[in-house]
Amino acid sequence: MKKTLTTIALLAMFLPGCGQRTLSTQTTKTADKQVSSTSGANVAVQESATGTDQAHAGYPSSPEQITLKKTFVKYFANPNYASNGKNLFINPQDAGSGYGVNYQIAKNIDLKTFELLDGANGMLFRDKNALYVNVDKNYSLKDSLKTITNVDKSTAGAVSYLCLKDKSRVYCDEPSVYTSNMIALRVVNSADPATFVKITEQENYFKDKNGIFCNSGAKSVSVQKLLGADLDTFTVIPSSTEEYAKDLNAVYHACTKMVGADPATFHVLANPAYEADKNNVYFDGWKMPGADPATFVIFNLFLTKDKNAVYQNGLKVDKIADPATFVAEDFTNGKDKYNHYEIIRWGDKRGLVVTVKSLK
């Protein structure tokens, strides 16, 4: 699944306590039970691990592995797959690389009928026996093929990196039930497989003949119907993140209607963490109280200002003597004509800490 860290999450690491989260994957017996017991209308696809052997590339490279690498023939012009005529190898470029990384040998694959179904995505495959999906293909040490069950193999096709479909249903990645050996694809309720397509490269929004669907990025169901969205006037607002969209009646962010936002004038600013309409300025979809869109200036991800105030992470900084002359020096430092300021929003009880040093 896509899903990718946003600019905000990455840059937040520069400030202690600012937007920092610890992401972890729990592989528990409870999670295993949840996946193995899912069935019926909601979770119609379960994926059990194909047989794979993980082999260490060795450091330094052994003669045997150097020889093995020379026998590889690439599949699909994709360096992540190769064969020596007997087995399918995942991440063959790691073999004999000398960097101590791994590759995998996929068992139970019929090489004569093994085919790629989704082009450059390199996610969905099929042979005469089964349908397969490549999990975490962007991370070489986690590359693995999983066997998909309960999908019609003969009509299966990829919609995107997140989603696939067959003649009857649309299925999208369900990250909340990942375990070491199994994942699940959840049925997208009410989606029409014949017309279901993605409408953004970032896979935030999809549509079919009846409506709009969105990817919230949450750990629960990732793709769901965007209730109330008007199909005829729905458009994605241009930005590098493709997170915002609007129709005749509303503005949407992360599958949520932005209350009070004006769809006619709403736009994403030069830094996509900030947005504005004729009345308000927003920080990652959250309205900044009192911010003036007409005079709003973005210095960097954390520091901004308007004619009245300086803001850090979307919140007003009260100790700035002269906002009109304030300029940011980096993410935490700035100055006006009177003082130098260090502005840090801590993640503990200290909250926002502003250190003021007079320039005189």
Residue pairs with C-beta under 8 A, 6 or more apart in sequence:
1 161
1 162
1 173
1 175
1 222
2 161
2 162
2 202
2 203
2 215
3 175
3 215
3 217
3 222
4 202
6 241
7 241
7 272
7 273
7 301
8 19
8 273
8 284
8 301
9 19
9 21
11 301
11 302
11 331
12 18
12 19
12 20
12 301
13 20
14 302
14 331
14 332
15 302
15 331
15 332
15 344
15 345
16 344
16 346
16 347
17 345
17 346
17 347
17 348
18 302
18 313
18 345
18 347
19 313
20 347
25 178
27 179
27 180
28 179
31 177
31 178
31 179
32 179
32 181
32 182
34 177
35 46
35 177
35 179
35 182
35 183
35 184
36 46
36 182
38 46
38 177
38 184
39 46
41 187
41 189
42 186
42 187
42 189
43 174
43 177
43 184
43 185
43 186
43 187
44 150
44 151
44 169
44 171
44 185
44 187
45 148
45 149
45 150
45 151
45 171
45 184
45 185
45 186
45 187
46 149
46 150
46 182
46 184
47 133
47 135
47 146
47 147
47 148
47 149
47 182
47 183
47 184
47 185
48 146
48 147
48 149
48 181
48 182
49 144
49 146
49 147
49 181
49 182
50 106
50 107
50 108
50 109
50 132
50 144
50 145
50 146
50 147
51 106
51 107
51 108
52 90
52 104
52 105
52 106
52 107
52 144
52 145
53 104
53 105
53 107
54 102
54 103
54 104
55 95
55 102
55 103
55 104
55 105
56 100
56 102
57 65
57 94
57 95
57 96
57 97
57 98
57 99
57 100
57 101
57 102
57 103
58 65
58 96
58 98
58 100
59 98
59 99
59 100
60 98
61 96
61 97
61 98
62 96
65 95
65 96
66 96
68 84
68 95
68 96
69 92
69 95
69 96
71 84
71 85
72 82
72 83
72 84
72 89
72 92
72 95
73 82
73 83
73 84
73 85
74 81
74 82
74 92
75 81
75 82
75 83
75 88
75 114
75 116
76 116
76 122
78 116
78 122
79 92
79 93
80 90
80 91
80 92
80 93
80 122
80 134
80 137
80 140
80 143
81 88
81 89
81 90
81 92
81 122
82 88
82 89
82 92
83 89
83 111
85 111
86 111
87 105
87 106
87 107
87 109
87 111
88 105
88 106
88 109
88 111
88 114
88 145
89 95
89 103
89 104
89 105
89 106
90 103
90 104
90 105
90 106
90 134
90 143
90 144
90 145
91 101
91 102
91 103
91 104
91 140
91 143
92 103
93 103
94 101
94 102
94 103
94 140
95 103
101 140
101 141
102 140
102 141
104 143
104 144
106 145
108 129
109 127
109 132
109 145
110 127
110 128
110 129
111 127
112 128
113 126
113 127
113 128
114 125
114 126
114 127
115 125
115 126
115 127
116 122
116 124
116 125
117 124
117 125
117 126
117 156
117 157
117 158
118 124
118 157
118 158
118 164
119 158
121 158
121 160
121 161
122 134
122 137
123 133
123 134
123 137
123 158
123 161
124 131
124 132
124 133
124 134
124 156
124 157
124 158
124 164
125 131
125 132
125 133
125 134
125 145
126 132
126 153
126 156
130 147
130 148
130 153
131 147
131 148
131 151
131 153
131 156
132 145
132 146
132 147
132 148
133 145
133 146
133 148
133 164
133 185
134 143
134 144
134 145
134 146
135 142
135 143
135 144
135 145
135 146
135 183
136 142
136 143
136 144
137 143
146 182
146 183
148 156
148 185
151 164
151 166
151 171
151 185
152 166
152 167
152 168
155 166
155 167
156 164
156 165
156 166
157 164
157 165
157 166
158 164
159 165
159 170
159 196
159 197
159 198
159 206
160 198
160 203
160 206
161 203
162 172
162 173
162 203
162 215
162 222
162 223
163 170
163 171
163 172
163 173
163 188
163 196
163 198
163 203
163 206
163 223
164 170
164 171
164 185
165 171
165 191
165 193
165 196
166 193
167 193
168 193
169 187
169 188
169 191
169 193
170 187
170 188
170 191
170 192
170 193
170 196
170 208
171 185
171 186
171 187
171 188
172 185
172 186
172 188
172 215
172 221
172 222
172 223
173 183
173 185
173 186
173 222
173 223
174 183
174 184
174 185
174 186
174 221
174 222
175 183
175 219
175 222
176 219
176 220
177 183
177 184
186 221
186 222
188 196
188 213
188 223
188 224
188 225
189 224
189 225
190 210
190 211
190 225
191 206
191 208
191 213
191 225
192 208
192 209
192 210
194 208
194 209
195 207
195 208
195 209
196 206
196 207
196 208
196 213
197 206
197 207
197 208
198 205
198 206
199 205
199 206
199 207
199 236
200 236
200 242
201 242
202 241
202 242
202 243
203 215
204 214
204 215
204 236
204 241
204 242
204 243
204 245
205 212
205 213
205 214
205 215
205 226
205 236
205 242
205 245
206 212
206 213
206 214
206 215
206 223
207 213
207 231
207 234
210 231
211 225
211 226
211 229
211 231
212 225
212 226
212 229
212 231
212 234
212 245
213 223
213 224
213 225
213 226
214 223
214 224
214 226
214 245
214 252
214 254
214 255
215 222
215 223
215 255
216 222
216 224
216 254
216 255
217 254
224 255
226 252
226 255
228 249
228 250
228 257
229 245
229 247
229 250
229 252
230 247
230 248
230 249
233 247
233 248
234 245
234 246
234 247
235 245
235 246
235 247
236 242
236 244
236 245
237 244
237 245
237 246
237 251
237 266
237 267
237 268
238 268
239 268
239 272
240 272
241 268
241 272
243 253
243 254
243 272
243 285
244 251
244 252
244 253
244 266
244 268
244 275
244 285
245 251
245 252
246 252
246 263
246 266
247 263
248 263
249 263
250 257
250 258
250 261
250 263
251 257
251 258
251 261
251 262
251 263
251 266
251 277
252 258
253 285
254 285
256 285
258 266
258 282
258 285
260 279
260 280
260 287
261 277
261 280
261 282
262 277
262 278
262 279
264 277
264 278
265 277
265 278
266 275
266 276
266 277
267 275
267 276
267 277
268 274
268 275
269 275
269 276
269 296
269 298
270 298
271 298
271 300
271 301
273 283
273 284
273 301
274 281
274 282
274 283
274 296
274 298
274 304
275 281
275 282
275 285
276 282
276 293
276 296
277 293
278 293
279 293
280 287
280 288
280 291
280 293
281 287
281 288
281 291
281 292
281 293
281 296
281 306
282 288
283 311
283 313
283 314
284 314
286 314
288 311
288 314
288 315
289 316
290 308
290 309
290 316
291 304
291 306
291 309
291 311
292 306
292 307
292 308
294 306
295 306
295 307
296 304
296 305
296 306
297 304
297 305
297 306
298 304
299 305
299 327
299 328
299 334
300 328
300 330
300 331
301 331
302 312
302 313
302 331
302 332
303 310
303 311
303 312
303 328
303 331
303 334
303 343
304 310
304 311
304 314
305 311
305 323
305 326
306 323
307 323
307 324
308 323
309 316
309 317
309 320
309 323
310 316
310 317
310 320
310 323
310 326
310 334
310 343
311 317
312 343
312 345
312 352
313 345
315 345
315 352
317 341
317 343
317 352
317 354
318 354
319 341
319 354
319 356
320 326
320 336
320 341
321 336
321 338
321 339
322 336
322 337
322 338
323 336
324 336
325 336
325 337
326 334
326 335
326 336
327 334
327 335
327 336
328 334
329 335
332 342
332 343
332 344
333 340
333 341
333 342
333 343
334 340
334 341
334 343
335 341
335 359
337 359
338 358
338 359
338 360
339 356
339 357
339 358
339 359
340 356
340 357
340 358
340 359
341 354
341 355
341 356
341 357
342 353
342 354
342 355
342 357
343 352
343 353
343 354
344 352
344 353
345 351
345 352
345 353
346 352
346 353
